[in-house]
Amino acid sequence: MAANEKQRVTDATKLGELTVGEFKQLIKHEMDNALYSLLWELEAYLPDPDEGMELKPEVAQRLREFIDHKVTGKPLKTLEEAKTELGIDE
């Protein structure tokens, strides 16, 4: 294997074949997965803090725009609109 070629880590990979960096990355990945799973399970038992509250019309409109963007692929704003809003001049 070439020096700069990245080794693919699989279930069959022996720990002794991993670099320290690959091992750290593997541990981080597994810890992230465990944490996300735990948070996902905890969320099912927590009350919804927004339950019973109304959605502001401007938030509902922004959500509609976002959904439309996802469906049509059109940008929510043009580049020029975003630059103007942010005060960016070229």
C-alpha positions as CSV (number, residue, x, y, z in Angstrom):
1,M,0.0,0.0,0.0
2,A,1.4,3.5,-0.9
3,A,2.4,5.8,1.9
4,N,-0.4,8.3,1.2
5,E,-3.1,5.7,0.4
6,K,-5.7,5.6,3.2
7,Q,-6.4,2.1,4.6
8,R,-10.1,1.2,4.8
9,V,-11.0,0.1,8.3
10,T,-13.5,-2.8,8.3
11,D,-14.8,-5.3,10.9
12,A,-12.0,-7.6,9.7
13,T,-9.2,-5.0,10.3
14,K,-6.9,-6.0,13.2
15,L,-6.3,-3.2,15.8
16,G,-2.6,-3.8,15.3
17,E,-2.9,-2.7,11.7
18,L,-4.3,0.7,12.6
19,T,-2.3,3.9,13.0
20,V,-2.8,5.9,16.2
21,G,-4.8,8.4,14.2
22,E,-7.1,5.8,12.7
23,F,-7.6,4.2,16.1
24,K,-8.5,7.7,17.6
25,Q,-10.9,8.3,14.7
26,L,-12.5,4.9,15.3
27,I,-13.0,5.5,19.0
28,K,-14.4,9.0,18.4
29,H,-16.8,7.6,15.8
30,E,-18.1,4.9,18.1
31,M,-18.4,7.4,21.0
32,D,-20.4,9.8,18.8
33,N,-22.7,7.0,17.7
34,A,-23.3,5.9,21.3
35,L,-23.9,9.5,22.5
36,Y,-26.4,10.2,19.6
37,S,-28.2,6.9,20.4
38,L,-28.5,7.8,24.0
39,L,-29.7,11.3,23.3
40,W,-32.2,10.0,20.8
41,E,-33.6,7.6,23.5
42,L,-33.7,10.3,26.2
43,E,-35.6,12.7,23.9
44,A,-38.5,10.2,23.7
45,Y,-39.0,10.6,27.4
46,L,-38.6,14.4,27.7
47,P,-41.7,16.6,27.4
48,D,-42.0,18.8,24.3
49,P,-41.3,22.4,25.5
50,D,-43.2,23.8,22.6
51,E,-46.4,21.8,23.1
52,G,-49.5,23.9,23.0
53,M,-47.6,27.0,21.7
54,E,-48.6,28.7,18.4
55,L,-46.2,29.2,15.6
56,K,-45.6,32.8,14.7
57,P,-46.8,33.6,11.1
58,E,-43.4,34.8,10.0
59,V,-41.8,31.5,11.2
60,A,-44.5,29.5,9.4
61,Q,-43.8,31.5,6.2
62,R,-40.0,30.9,6.6
63,L,-40.6,27.2,7.0
64,R,-42.8,27.2,3.9
65,E,-40.0,29.0,1.9
66,F,-37.5,26.4,3.2
67,I,-39.7,23.5,2.2
68,D,-40.3,25.1,-1.2
69,H,-36.6,25.5,-1.6
70,K,-36.0,21.8,-0.8
71,V,-38.7,20.8,-3.4
72,T,-37.8,23.1,-6.2
73,G,-34.1,23.6,-5.6
74,K,-34.4,27.3,-6.0
75,P,-32.4,29.4,-3.6
76,L,-34.2,31.1,-0.7
77,K,-32.5,34.3,-1.7
78,T,-30.4,35.3,-4.6
79,L,-26.7,36.0,-4.0
80,E,-27.3,39.7,-4.7
81,E,-30.2,39.8,-2.1
82,A,-28.0,38.1,0.5
83,K,-25.1,40.5,-0.2
84,T,-27.4,43.5,0.1
85,E,-28.9,42.2,3.3
86,L,-25.5,41.6,4.8
87,G,-24.1,44.9,3.5
88,I,-21.4,43.3,1.4
89,D,-20.1,45.3,-1.5
90,E,-17.6,44.0,-4.0
